[in-house]
Amino acid sequence: MPHAPDEGSRVRGASPPNAETFENQVLSLVPSLRRYSRSLAKSDSDGEDLLQDCVEKVLVRRGQWRGINLRAWAFTIMTNLYRDRHRRLIQHPSVELDDTLGLTAEDVSGDPLEKTRLQQALNALTPDYRAVLMLVVVEGYAYQDVADMLSIPIGTVMSRLSRARRQMAAHLAEDNIVTLRRPK
């Protein structure tokens, strides 16, 4: 399981990060961290909570950053925060207040049918497959970077990505209204 580097593992000769530069670098990561958090949490509000916790943890643990790859470090922290929350939810399940009262608001932005289909296909993936798919396809990380972030072998990254793509394609093909035909 990936974990944040500890104080003792700072690269020798690396100076502590300048506070203003470090905060600006963290701010520049917020859009990609937001996409990743929403995909992991499967909802905008839970994703925002995860993002807020991640940014807070990154800023509080600034002194533990090795000074090598802030982006990978922040994504690793978010992945670990998500895994901890997921474990807690399994151990202590809860019911959303909006679900019990029927107070959920509909999203009216974009093409709702395509957005919903894509979101359902993404949510149907296991958390491990979804994390690899988001990090490689959406965030553009190399396989080795994802393997380092998630502490898994690179072959596992490739197989999870392949299975995630197949499952997404199968899920999206199931819901097609118009049957796709090959031209003769």
Backbone as a printed PyTorch tensor [residue, N CA C, xyz], in Angstrom:
tensor([[[  0.8500,  -1.1730,   0.0000],
         [  0.0000,   0.0000,   0.0000],
         [  0.8900,   1.2290,   0.0000]],

        [[  0.5760,   2.2210,  -0.8370],
         [  1.4170,   3.4040,  -0.8540],
         [  1.2610,   4.1820,   0.4360]],

        [[  2.2940,   4.8800,   0.7980],
         [  2.2340,   5.6980,   1.9890],
         [  3.0720,   6.9240,   1.7740]],

        [[  2.7800,   7.9290,   2.5410],
         [  3.5080,   9.1730,   2.4430],
         [  4.9050,   8.9510,   2.9870]],

        [[  5.8840,   9.5950,   2.3700],
         [  7.2470,   9.4350,   2.8590],
         [  7.3770,  10.0410,   4.2480]],

        [[  8.2430,   9.4620,   5.0530],
         [  8.4320,   9.9980,   6.3920],
         [  9.5580,  11.0170,   6.4030]],

        [[  9.6870,  11.6690,   7.5240],
         [ 10.6610,  12.7510,   7.6560],
         [ 12.0830,  12.2890,   7.3750]],

        [[ 12.4000,  11.0640,   7.7810],
         [ 13.7560,  10.5780,   7.6430],
         [ 14.1530,  10.2190,   6.2230]],

        [[ 13.1850,  10.1500,   5.3080],
         [ 13.5100,   9.7350,   3.9490],
         [ 13.6900,  10.9140,   2.9980]],

        [[ 13.8020,  12.1150,   3.4870],
         [ 14.0250,  13.2840,   2.6340],
         [ 15.3300,  13.1010,   1.8680]],

        [[ 15.3140,  13.4750,   0.6140],
         [ 16.4840,  13.3500,  -0.2260],
         [ 17.5890,  14.2160,   0.3560]],

        [[ 18.7770,  13.6360,   0.4730],
         [ 19.9090,  14.3720,   1.0390],
         [ 20.2360,  15.5620,   0.1350]],

        [[ 20.4780,  16.6790,   0.7700],
         [ 20.8310,  17.8750,   0.0210],
         [ 19.6270,  18.6700,  -0.4350]],

        [[ 18.4170,  18.0840,  -0.3370],
         [ 17.2210,  18.8100,  -0.7480],
         [ 16.8210,  19.7650,   0.3630]],

        [[ 16.5600,  20.9990,   0.0140],
         [ 16.1570,  21.9740,   1.0090],
         [ 14.6500,  21.8820,   1.2350]],

        [[ 14.1940,  22.2890,   2.4220],
         [ 12.7530,  22.2820,   2.6640],
         [ 12.0650,  23.1730,   1.6360]],

        [[ 10.8280,  22.8090,   1.2330],
         [ 10.1570,  23.5810,   0.1880],
         [  9.8320,  24.9880,   0.6670]],

        [[ 10.0130,  25.9570,  -0.2160],
         [  9.6190,  27.3320,   0.0430],
         [  8.1060,  27.3550,   0.1670]],

        [[  7.6010,  27.9790,   1.2400],
         [  6.1650,  27.9430,   1.5350],
         [  5.3350,  28.5000,   0.3900]],

        [[  5.7220,  29.6490,  -0.1630],
         [  4.9190,  30.2500,  -1.2250],
         [  4.9500,  29.4070,  -2.4930]],

        [[  6.1050,  28.9130,  -2.8630],
         [  6.2220,  28.0750,  -4.0500],
         [  5.4810,  26.7670,  -3.8540]],

        [[  5.6180,  26.1780,  -2.6910],
         [  4.9540,  24.9130,  -2.4120],
         [  3.4370,  25.0690,  -2.5030]],

        [[  2.8880,  26.1000,  -1.8810],
         [  1.4440,  26.3150,  -1.9200],
         [  0.9520,  26.5820,  -3.3400]],

        [[  1.7290,  27.3160,  -4.1260],
         [  1.3410,  27.5570,  -5.5240],
         [  1.3450,  26.2570,  -6.3220]],

        [[  2.3290,  25.4140,  -6.0580],
         [  2.3690,  24.1190,  -6.7500],
         [  1.1780,  23.2590,  -6.3560]],

        [[  0.8140,  23.2810,  -5.0800],
         [ -0.3480,  22.5130,  -4.6220],
         [ -1.6170,  23.0660,  -5.2610]],

        [[ -1.7360,  24.3820,  -5.3340],
         [ -2.9170,  24.9890,  -5.9650],
         [ -3.0310,  24.6070,  -7.4380]],

        [[ -1.9040,  24.4940,  -8.1140],
         [ -1.9520,  24.1120,  -9.5330],
         [ -2.4060,  22.6580,  -9.7220]],

        [[ -2.2930,  21.8590,  -8.6770],
         [ -2.7110,  20.4510,  -8.7580],
         [ -4.1940,  20.2560,  -8.4650]],

        [[ -4.8590,  21.2570,  -7.9410],
         [ -6.2360,  21.0990,  -7.4830],
         [ -7.1930,  20.6090,  -8.5830]],

        [[ -7.1560,  21.1370,  -9.8140],
         [ -8.0990,  20.6140, -10.8180],
         [ -7.9470,  19.1140, -11.0950]],

        [[ -6.7180,  18.6380, -11.2190],
         [ -6.5430,  17.2050, -11.4830],
         [ -6.8520,  16.3740, -10.2350]],

        [[ -6.5330,  16.8980,  -9.0640],
         [ -6.8980,  16.1890,  -7.8260],
         [ -8.4200,  16.1290,  -7.6720]],

        [[ -9.1140,  17.1910,  -8.1000],
         [-10.5760,  17.2020,  -8.0070],
         [-11.1750,  16.1210,  -8.9130]],

        [[-10.6890,  16.0240, -10.1380],
         [-11.1910,  14.9730, -11.0460],
         [-10.9810,  13.5920, -10.4430]],

        [[ -9.7830,  13.3780,  -9.9190],
         [ -9.4520,  12.0790,  -9.3460],
         [-10.3060,  11.7870,  -8.1150]],

        [[-10.4900,  12.7720,  -7.2570],
         [-11.2780,  12.5480,  -6.0410],
         [-12.7320,  12.2450,  -6.3660]],

        [[-13.2880,  12.9390,  -7.3520],
         [-14.6830,  12.6820,  -7.7320],
         [-14.8460,  11.2940,  -8.3290]],

        [[-13.8630,  10.8660,  -9.0820],
         [-13.9680,   9.5200,  -9.6640],
         [-13.8280,   8.4450,  -8.5930]],

        [[-12.9740,   8.6840,  -7.6290],
         [-12.8190,   7.6990,  -6.5500],
         [-14.0620,   7.6530,  -5.6700]],

        [[-14.5820,   8.8150,  -5.3100],
         [-15.6890,   8.8840,  -4.3630],
         [-17.0410,   8.6230,  -5.0100]],

        [[-17.1270,   8.6880,  -6.3150],
         [-18.3650,   8.4630,  -7.0670],
         [-19.4200,   9.5320,  -6.8220]],

        [[-19.0710,  10.6360,  -6.2110],
         [-20.0300,  11.7330,  -6.0590],
         [-19.2570,  13.0400,  -5.9130]],

        [[-19.9260,  14.1280,  -6.3090],
         [-19.2720,  15.4310,  -6.2400],
         [-19.0100,  15.8600,  -4.8030]],

        [[-20.0020,  15.6810,  -3.9410],
         [-19.8380,  16.1670,  -2.5640],
         [-18.7890,  15.3480,  -1.7990]],

        [[-18.8330,  14.0280,  -1.9450],
         [-17.8110,  13.2060,  -1.2820],
         [-16.4330,  13.4690,  -1.8840]],

        [[-16.4030,  13.7150,  -3.1930],
         [-15.1440,  14.0370,  -3.8520],
         [-14.5560,  15.3410,  -3.3420]],

        [[-15.4280,  16.3270,  -3.1220],
         [-14.9530,  17.6100,  -2.5850],
         [-14.4050,  17.4280,  -1.1690]],

        [[-15.0750,  16.6080,  -0.3840],
         [-14.5700,  16.3340,   0.9710],
         [-13.2050,  15.6600,   0.9150]],

        [[-13.0800,  14.6960,   0.0100],
         [-11.8090,  13.9970,  -0.1430],
         [-10.7160,  14.9520,  -0.6080]],

        [[-11.0640,  15.8270,  -1.5550],
         [-10.0970,  16.8170,  -2.0410],
         [ -9.6480,  17.7320,  -0.9140]],

        [[-10.5920,  18.2150,  -0.1340],
         [-10.2580,  19.1210,   0.9670],
         [ -9.3430,  18.4360,   1.9800]],

        [[ -9.6590,  17.2030,   2.3180],
         [ -8.8200,  16.4710,   3.2650],
         [ -7.4200,  16.2500,   2.7070]],

        [[ -7.3680,  15.9620,   1.4150],
         [ -6.0640,  15.7140,   0.7760],
         [ -5.2120,  16.9750,   0.7780]],

        [[ -5.7900,  18.0900,   0.3570],
         [ -5.0260,  19.3390,   0.3070],
         [ -4.5710,  19.7330,   1.7150]],

        [[ -5.4420,  19.5540,   2.6900],
         [ -5.0690,  19.8690,   4.0680],
         [ -3.8870,  19.0050,   4.5190]],

        [[ -3.9630,  17.7170,   4.2020],
         [ -2.8930,  16.8050,   4.6220],
         [ -1.5820,  17.1340,   3.9230]],

        [[ -1.6680,  17.4790,   2.6340],
         [ -0.4570,  17.8420,   1.8910],
         [  0.1810,  19.0880,   2.5050]],

        [[ -0.6530,  20.0830,   2.8430],
         [ -0.0980,  21.3220,   3.4020],
         [  0.4510,  21.1100,   4.8130]],

        [[ -0.2390,  20.3070,   5.5990],
         [  0.2280,  20.0540,   6.9660],
         [  1.5250,  19.2540,   6.9660]],

        [[  1.6460,  18.3170,   6.0290],
         [  2.8310,  17.4410,   5.9920],
         [  3.8900,  17.9330,   5.0060]],

        [[  3.8860,  19.1940,   4.7280],
         [  4.8190,  19.7950,   3.7880],
         [  6.2610,  19.3900,   4.0910]],

        [[  6.6200,  19.3190,   5.3400],
         [  7.9830,  18.9780,   5.7260],
         [  8.3760,  17.5490,   5.3970]],

        [[  7.3940,  16.6790,   5.1440],
         [  7.6840,  15.2820,   4.8280],
         [  7.8980,  15.0470,   3.3410]],

        [[  7.6060,  16.0450,   2.5200],
         [  7.7640,  15.8870,   1.0720],
         [  9.2490,  15.8140,   0.7310]],

        [[  9.6110,  14.8350,  -0.0900],
         [ 11.0070,  14.6050,  -0.4290],
         [ 11.5660,  15.6440,  -1.3970]],

        [[ 10.7090,  16.3930,  -2.0330],
         [ 11.1580,  17.3820,  -2.9950],
         [ 11.3490,  16.8130,  -4.3790]],

        [[ 10.7850,  15.6240,  -4.6570],
         [ 10.9990,  14.9690,  -5.9470],
         [  9.8210,  15.1760,  -6.8770]],

        [[  8.6580,  14.6550,  -6.5390],
         [  7.4990,  14.6920,  -7.4290],
         [  6.2630,  15.0040,  -6.5890]],

        [[  5.9440,  16.2720,  -6.4830],
         [  4.8270,  16.6970,  -5.6440],
         [  3.5130,  16.1120,  -6.1360]],

        [[  3.3460,  16.0470,  -7.4550],
         [  2.1000,  15.5390,  -8.0370],
         [  1.8570,  14.0860,  -7.6190]],

        [[  2.8600,  13.2610,  -7.7630],
         [  2.7220,  11.8500,  -7.3910],
         [  2.4990,  11.7060,  -5.8920]],

        [[  3.1680,  12.5200,  -5.1010],
         [  3.0060,  12.4770,  -3.6450],
         [  1.5790,  12.8360,  -3.2550]],

        [[  1.0260,  13.8820,  -3.8650],
         [ -0.3400,  14.3100,  -3.5500],
         [ -1.3550,  13.2440,  -3.9740]],

        [[ -1.1530,  12.6440,  -5.1390],
         [ -2.0750,  11.5920,  -5.5860],
         [ -1.9860,  10.3620,  -4.6880]],

        [[ -0.7980,  10.0610,  -4.2010],
         [ -0.6470,   8.9360,  -3.2740],
         [ -1.3830,   9.2090,  -1.9730]],

        [[ -1.2810,  10.4230,  -1.4650],
         [ -2.0030,  10.7830,  -0.2350],
         [ -3.4990,  10.6640,  -0.4560]],

        [[ -3.9830,  11.1360,  -1.6030],
         [ -5.4220,  11.0410,  -1.8770],
         [ -5.8620,   9.5840,  -1.9760]],

        [[ -5.0790,   8.7590,  -2.6430],
         [ -5.4150,   7.3450,  -2.7640],
         [ -5.5020,   6.7000,  -1.3880]],

        [[ -4.5460,   6.9990,  -0.5190],
         [ -4.5580,   6.4290,   0.8310],
         [ -5.7370,   6.9420,   1.6500]],

        [[ -6.0640,   8.2300,   1.5100],
         [ -7.2290,   8.7710,   2.2200],
         [ -8.5020,   8.0760,   1.7550]],

        [[ -8.6150,   7.8650,   0.4440],
         [ -9.8020,   7.1830,  -0.0840],
         [ -9.8860,   5.7510,   0.4480]],

        [[ -8.7880,   5.0510,   0.4370],
         [ -8.7910,   3.6650,   0.9290],
         [ -9.1790,   3.6070,   2.4040]],

        [[ -8.6730,   4.5410,   3.1990],
         [ -9.0360,   4.5710,   4.6220],
         [-10.5300,   4.8250,   4.7950]],

        [[-11.0760,   5.7880,   4.0330],
         [-12.5090,   6.0720,   4.1150],
         [-13.3340,   4.8720,   3.6650]],

        [[-12.9090,   4.2520,   2.5810],
         [-13.6400,   3.0990,   2.0450],
         [-13.6850,   1.9740,   3.0800]],

        [[-12.5760,   1.7280,   3.7300],
         [-12.5390,   0.7030,   4.7800],
         [-13.4800,   1.0700,   5.9330]],

        [[-13.4720,   2.3380,   6.3230],
         [-14.3390,   2.7880,   7.4090],
         [-15.8180,   2.6340,   7.0410]],

        [[-16.1660,   2.9510,   5.7780],
         [-17.5590,   2.8300,   5.3430],
         [-18.0170,   1.3800,   5.3300]],

        [[-17.1270,   0.4860,   4.9780],
         [-17.4880,  -0.9350,   4.9840],
         [-17.7190,  -1.4040,   6.4190]],

        [[-16.8890,  -0.9370,   7.3240],
         [-17.0260,  -1.3390,   8.7300],
         [-18.2230,  -0.6710,   9.4070]],

        [[-18.5430,   0.5730,   9.0070],
         [-19.6330,   1.3280,   9.6340],
         [-20.5020,   1.9520,   8.5380]],

        [[-21.3920,   1.1750,   7.8960],
         [-22.2200,   1.7220,   6.8020],
         [-23.1930,   2.7880,   7.3110]],

        [[-23.5350,   3.7390,   6.4170],
         [-24.4670,   4.8080,   6.7730],
         [-25.4380,   5.0360,   5.6110]],

        [[-26.5230,   5.7700,   5.8730],
         [-27.5270,   6.0960,   4.8550],
         [-27.5220,   7.6060,   4.6770]],

        [[-27.4760,   8.0480,   3.3970],
         [-27.4930,   9.4790,   3.1130],
         [-28.8560,  10.0600,   3.4510]],

        [[-28.8750,  11.2420,   4.0310],
         [-30.1160,  11.9050,   4.3780],
         [-30.9350,  12.2290,   3.1270]],

        [[-30.2650,  12.6760,   2.0500],
         [-30.9590,  13.0060,   0.8040],
         [-31.6700,  11.7910,   0.2230]],

        [[-31.0710,  10.6080,   0.3440],
         [-31.6820,   9.4030,  -0.2000],
         [-32.9600,   9.0380,   0.5480]],

        [[-32.9910,   9.2700,   1.8370],
         [-34.1610,   8.8950,   2.6160],
         [-35.3080,   9.8710,   2.4300]],

        [[-35.0030,  11.1490,   2.1190],
         [-36.0470,  12.1530,   1.9670],
         [-36.3670,  12.4730,   0.5120]],

        [[-35.6140,  11.9600,  -0.4300],
         [-35.8540,  12.2420,  -1.8410],
         [-35.5300,  13.6760,  -2.2040]],

        [[-34.4840,  14.2460,  -1.6280],
         [-34.1510,  15.6540,  -1.8490],
         [-33.0250,  15.8650,  -2.8520]],

        [[-32.5970,  14.8560,  -3.5660],
         [-31.4750,  15.0230,  -4.4790],
         [-31.8760,  15.8900,  -5.6580]],

        [[-30.9720,  16.7600,  -6.0760],
         [-31.1960,  17.6410,  -7.2170],
         [-30.6290,  17.0050,  -8.4720]],

        [[-31.2830,  17.2220,  -9.6000],
         [-30.7940,  16.6710, -10.8610],
         [-29.7560,  17.6010, -11.4570]],

        [[-28.7580,  17.0090, -12.1090],
         [-27.7240,  17.7710, -12.7930],
         [-28.2150,  18.0730, -14.2050]],

        [[-28.2360,  19.3590, -14.5850],
         [-28.7640,  19.7330, -15.8870],
         [-27.6810,  20.1830, -16.8560]],

        [[-26.4120,  20.0270, -16.5170],
         [-25.3280,  20.4670, -17.3910],
         [-24.9180,  19.3620, -18.3650]],

        [[-24.5480,  19.7610, -19.5830],
         [-24.0440,  18.8200, -20.5780],
         [-25.1110,  17.8770, -21.0890]],

        [[-24.6720,  16.8120, -21.7530],
         [-25.5820,  15.7820, -22.2590],
         [-25.8570,  14.8170, -21.1140]],

        [[-27.0170,  14.8870, -20.5170],
         [-27.2610,  14.0840, -19.3130],
         [-27.2420,  12.5830, -19.5750]],

        [[-27.6760,  12.1560, -20.7580],
         [-27.7070,  10.7230, -21.0380],
         [-26.2970,  10.1490, -21.1260]],

        [[-25.4360,  10.8120, -21.8920],
         [-24.0640,  10.3230, -22.0450],
         [-23.2850,  10.4440, -20.7470]],

        [[-23.4810,  11.5450, -20.0670],
         [-22.7690,  11.7460, -18.7960],
         [-23.1830,  10.6860, -17.7760]],

        [[-24.4510,  10.4010, -17.7300],
         [-24.9430,   9.3980, -16.7900],
         [-24.4330,   8.0090, -17.1490]],

        [[-24.4610,   7.6780, -18.4340],
         [-23.9810,   6.3590, -18.8690],
         [-22.4990,   6.1860, -18.5360]],

        [[-21.7260,   7.2230, -18.8230],
         [-20.2910,   7.1510, -18.5520],
         [-20.0270,   7.0590, -17.0450]],

        [[-20.7670,   7.8210, -16.2670],
         [-20.6000,   7.7830, -14.8090],
         [-20.9780,   6.4110, -14.2550]],

        [[-22.0530,   5.8290, -14.7890],
         [-22.4620,   4.4980, -14.3210],
         [-21.4210,   3.4440, -14.6820]],

        [[-20.8760,   3.5510, -15.8900],
         [-19.8500,   2.5890, -16.3010],
         [-18.6040,   2.7330, -15.4340]],

        [[-18.2400,   3.9590, -15.1260],
         [-17.0770,   4.2020, -14.2760],
         [-17.3300,   3.7120, -12.8490]],

        [[-18.5230,   3.9520, -12.3430],
         [-18.8590,   3.5230, -10.9820],
         [-19.0000,   2.0100, -10.8660]],

        [[-19.2510,   1.3420, -11.9800],
         [-19.3760,  -0.1140, -11.9470],
         [-18.0200,  -0.8020, -11.7710]],

        [[-16.9400,  -0.0690, -12.0380],
         [-15.6030,  -0.6490, -11.8800],
         [-15.2630,  -0.7970, -10.4070]],

        [[-14.3960,  -1.7420, -10.1010],
         [-13.9030,  -1.8640,  -8.7240],
         [-13.0170,  -0.6550,  -8.4270]],

        [[-12.8530,  -0.3030,  -7.1620],
         [-12.0120,   0.8590,  -6.8260],
         [-10.5800,   0.7480,  -7.3720]],

        [[-10.0250,  -0.4440,  -7.3820],
         [ -8.6610,  -0.6110,  -7.8990],
         [ -8.6010,  -0.3360,  -9.3970]],

        [[ -9.5620,  -0.8580, -10.1490],
         [ -9.5900,  -0.6140, -11.5970],
         [ -9.8490,   0.8570, -11.8960]],

        [[-10.7800,   1.4510, -11.1420],
         [-11.1390,   2.8540, -11.3820],
         [ -9.9420,   3.7630, -11.1020]],

        [[ -9.1930,   3.4830, -10.0430],
         [ -8.0310,   4.3130,  -9.7080],
         [ -6.9920,   4.2550, -10.8160]],

        [[ -6.6920,   3.0560, -11.3140],
         [ -5.6920,   2.9230, -12.3810],
         [ -6.1890,   3.6120, -13.6500]],

        [[ -7.4400,   3.4160, -14.0020],
         [ -7.9880,   4.0370, -15.2150],
         [ -7.9090,   5.5590, -15.1230]],

        [[ -8.2910,   6.1210, -13.9940],
         [ -8.2670,   7.5780, -13.8400],
         [ -6.8400,   8.1210, -13.8840]],

        [[ -5.9140,   7.4360, -13.2270],
         [ -4.5450,   7.9430, -13.1790],
         [ -3.8590,   7.8570, -14.5440]],

        [[ -4.1050,   6.7900, -15.2930],
         [ -3.4370,   6.6240, -16.5930],
         [ -4.1680,   7.4030, -17.6840]],

        [[ -5.4640,   7.1920, -17.8150],
         [ -6.2020,   7.7520, -18.9500],
         [ -6.5290,   9.2270, -18.7470]],

        [[ -7.0310,   9.5920, -17.5960],
         [ -7.4710,  10.9770, -17.3900],
         [ -6.3100,  11.8710, -16.9540]],

        [[ -5.5100,  11.4050, -15.9870],
         [ -4.4250,  12.2440, -15.4750],
         [ -3.1500,  12.1250, -16.2850]],

        [[ -3.0320,  11.1150, -17.1160],
         [ -1.8980,  11.0060, -18.0200],
         [ -0.6070,  10.5020, -17.4090]],

        [[ -0.6810,   9.7970, -16.3070],
         [  0.5340,   9.2510, -15.7070],
         [  1.0450,   8.0500, -16.4930]],

        [[  2.3500,   7.8680, -16.4480],
         [  2.9710,   6.6890, -17.0420],
         [  2.6820,   5.4830, -16.1530]],

        [[  2.7570,   4.3000, -16.7360],
         [  2.4750,   3.0820, -15.9800],
         [  3.3720,   2.9770, -14.7410]],

        [[  4.6520,   3.3020, -14.9020],
         [  5.5860,   3.1830, -13.7850],
         [  5.2310,   4.1570, -12.6560]],

        [[  4.7900,   5.3700, -13.0260],
         [  4.3850,   6.3390, -11.9990],
         [  3.1910,   5.8230, -11.2040]],

        [[  2.2220,   5.2420, -11.9080],
         [  1.0320,   4.7070, -11.2410],
         [  1.4280,   3.5210, -10.3580]],

        [[  2.3170,   2.6940, -10.8540],
         [  2.7770,   1.5550, -10.0560],
         [  3.4430,   2.0410,  -8.7700]],

        [[  4.2340,   3.0930,  -8.8600],
         [  4.8830,   3.6490,  -7.6720],
         [  3.8660,   4.2560,  -6.7170]],

        [[  2.8820,   4.9800,  -7.2670],
         [  1.8800,   5.6220,  -6.4150],
         [  1.0410,   4.6040,  -5.6590]],

        [[  0.6620,   3.5260,  -6.3270],
         [ -0.2370,   2.5480,  -5.7260],
         [  0.5110,   1.3830,  -5.0850]],

        [[  1.8440,   1.3860,  -5.2070],
         [  2.6870,   0.3080,  -4.6590],
         [  2.2740,  -1.0570,  -5.1850]],

        [[  2.1410,  -1.1450,  -6.4870],
         [  1.8210,  -2.4070,  -7.1510],
         [  2.7870,  -2.5850,  -8.3150]],

        [[  2.9980,  -3.8150,  -8.7900],
         [  3.8890,  -4.0220,  -9.9260],
         [  3.3150,  -3.3810, -11.2000]],

        [[  4.2050,  -3.0330, -12.1180],
         [  3.7710,  -2.3830, -13.3560],
         [  2.8730,  -3.3210, -14.1800]],

        [[  3.1180,  -4.6170, -14.0980],
         [  2.2660,  -5.5690, -14.8130],
         [  0.8320,  -5.5440, -14.2890]],

        [[  0.6890,  -5.3270, -12.9980],
         [ -0.6490,  -5.2240, -12.4000],
         [ -1.3490,  -3.9610, -12.8930]],

        [[ -0.5900,  -2.8790, -13.0490],
         [ -1.1750,  -1.6400, -13.5890],
         [ -1.7170,  -1.9100, -14.9920]],

        [[ -0.9120,  -2.5580, -15.8060],
         [ -1.3300,  -2.8170, -17.1890],
         [ -2.5350,  -3.7520, -17.2480]],

        [[ -2.5410,  -4.7890, -16.4180],
         [ -3.6790,  -5.7140, -16.4590],
         [ -4.9450,  -5.0620, -15.9100]],

        [[ -4.8210,  -4.2680, -14.8580],
         [ -6.0060,  -3.5700, -14.3220],
         [ -6.5490,  -2.5710, -15.3320]],

        [[ -5.6510,  -1.8780, -16.0210],
         [ -6.0940,  -0.9150, -17.0280],
         [ -6.8150,  -1.6240, -18.1670]],

        [[ -6.2530,  -2.7310, -18.6090],
         [ -6.8750,  -3.4880, -19.6910],
         [ -8.2590,  -3.9920, -19.2820]],

        [[ -8.3650,  -4.5430, -18.0920],
         [ -9.6660,  -5.0430, -17.6160],
         [-10.6610,  -3.8970, -17.4190]],

        [[-10.1700,  -2.7680, -16.9140],
         [-11.0580,  -1.6190, -16.7250],
         [-11.6030,  -1.1390, -18.0650]],

        [[-10.7260,  -1.0660, -19.0680],
         [-11.1840,  -0.6270, -20.4010],
         [-12.2010,  -1.6040, -20.9770]],

        [[-11.9360,  -2.9030, -20.8300],
         [-12.8810,  -3.9140, -21.3430],
         [-14.2290,  -3.8250, -20.6380]],

        [[-14.1900,  -3.6680, -19.3240],
         [-15.4450,  -3.5750, -18.5690],
         [-16.2110,  -2.3060, -18.9210]],

        [[-15.4960,  -1.2000, -19.1140],
         [-16.1610,   0.0460, -19.5200],
         [-16.8170,  -0.1260, -20.8810]],

        [[-16.0850,  -0.7120, -21.8320],
         [-16.6300,  -0.9080, -23.1790],
         [-17.8430,  -1.8330, -23.1500]],

        [[-17.7620,  -2.8920, -22.3640],
         [-18.8870,  -3.8210, -22.2780],
         [-20.0930,  -3.1510, -21.6320]],

        [[-19.8540,  -2.3760, -20.5870],
         [-20.9590,  -1.6950, -19.9090],
         [-21.6160,  -0.6800, -20.8340]],

        [[-20.8040,   0.0720, -21.5760],
         [-21.3670,   1.0770, -22.4830],
         [-22.0660,   0.4220, -23.6620]],

        [[-21.5890,  -0.7330, -24.1120],
         [-22.2290,  -1.4280, -25.2370],
         [-23.5830,  -2.0040, -24.8330]],

        [[-23.7150,  -2.3990, -23.5680],
         [-24.9830,  -2.9650, -23.0910],
         [-26.1200,  -1.9580, -23.1810]],

        [[-25.8240,  -0.6970, -22.9600],
         [-26.8620,   0.3200, -22.8800],
         [-27.1240,   1.0320, -24.2010]],

        [[-26.5140,   0.5800, -25.2890],
         [-26.7530,   1.2270, -26.5740],
         [-28.1970,   1.0490, -27.0020]],

        [[-28.8210,   2.1370, -27.3790],
         [-30.1990,   2.0870, -27.8550],
         [-30.2190,   1.6200, -29.2970]],

        [[-29.2820,   2.0970, -30.0830],
         [-29.1840,   1.7310, -31.4840],
         [-28.1070,   0.6630, -31.6190]],

        [[-28.4360,  -0.4460, -32.2450],
         [-27.4720,  -1.5110, -32.4580],
         [-26.4690,  -1.0830, -33.5130]],

        [[-25.2070,  -1.2280, -33.1960],
         [-24.1730,  -0.8640, -34.1540],
         [-23.9790,  -2.0120, -35.1310]],

        [[-23.9950,  -1.6790, -36.4260],
         [-23.8100,  -2.7020, -37.4560],
         [-22.5800,  -2.3820, -38.2750]],

        [[-21.9550,  -3.4170, -38.7730],
         [-20.8200,  -3.2280, -39.6610],
         [-21.3390,  -3.0110, -41.0740]],

        [[-20.7430,  -2.0910, -41.8270],
         [-21.1670,  -1.9030, -43.2260],
         [-20.7700,  -3.1170, -44.0570]],

        [[-21.6360,  -3.4620, -45.0170],
         [-21.3520,  -4.6180, -45.8840],
         [-20.6160,  -4.1910, -47.1180]]])
